[in-house]
Amino acid sequence: MKLRTSLTASRDGSLVDATDENLICDAAAAHALMEAMEQVLTIATRDVIKQRADEIMAGWGFDTGEDA
């Protein structure tokens, strides 16, 4: 699975390739990844991965809405 958008900002500050179509595709990819994780991983492993993902998002300056 390859994401279509990039977190690298262009010279004008906009996100590279952040078109509506690409953002929708990336959101669907994220949901597919979460669905696959739900189907394959044990509860303990899944919880550790979700916690780590929240930590990464927080490090990037995003509020995930999850309780720590």
MOJO-V355999 format. One record per backbone hydrogen bond with DSSP energy under -1.0 kcal/mol. NH is the residue of the N-H (numbers start at 1). CO is the residue of the C=O. E is the energy in kcal/mol with one decimal. If there is no record, write none. Layout:
nh=NH co=CO e=E
nh=NH co=CO e=E
This chain:
nh=6 co=16 e=-1.5
nh=10 co=14 e=-3.0
nh=13 co=10 e=-2.0
nh=16 co=8 e=-1.4
nh=18 co=15 e=-1.3
nh=19 co=17 e=-1.5
nh=23 co=19 e=-2.7
nh=24 co=20 e=-2.5
nh=25 co=21 e=-2.1
nh=26 co=22 e=-2.3
nh=27 co=23 e=-2.3
nh=28 co=24 e=-2.4
nh=29 co=25 e=-2.3
nh=30 co=26 e=-2.3
nh=31 co=27 e=-2.1
nh=32 co=28 e=-2.6
nh=33 co=29 e=-2.4
nh=34 co=30 e=-2.2
nh=35 co=31 e=-2.6
nh=36 co=32 e=-2.7
nh=37 co=33 e=-2.3
nh=38 co=34 e=-2.3
nh=39 co=35 e=-1.8
nh=40 co=36 e=-1.7
nh=41 co=37 e=-2.2
nh=46 co=42 e=-2.7
nh=47 co=43 e=-2.5
nh=48 co=44 e=-1.9
nh=49 co=45 e=-2.3
nh=50 co=46 e=-2.6
nh=51 co=47 e=-2.3
nh=52 co=48 e=-2.3
nh=53 co=49 e=-2.6
nh=54 co=50 e=-2.2
nh=55 co=51 e=-2.0
nh=56 co=52 e=-2.3
nh=57 co=53 e=-2.6
nh=58 co=54 e=-2.5
nh=59 co=55 e=-2.1
nh=60 co=56 e=-1.3
nh=61 co=58 e=-1.5
nh=62 co=57 e=-2.5
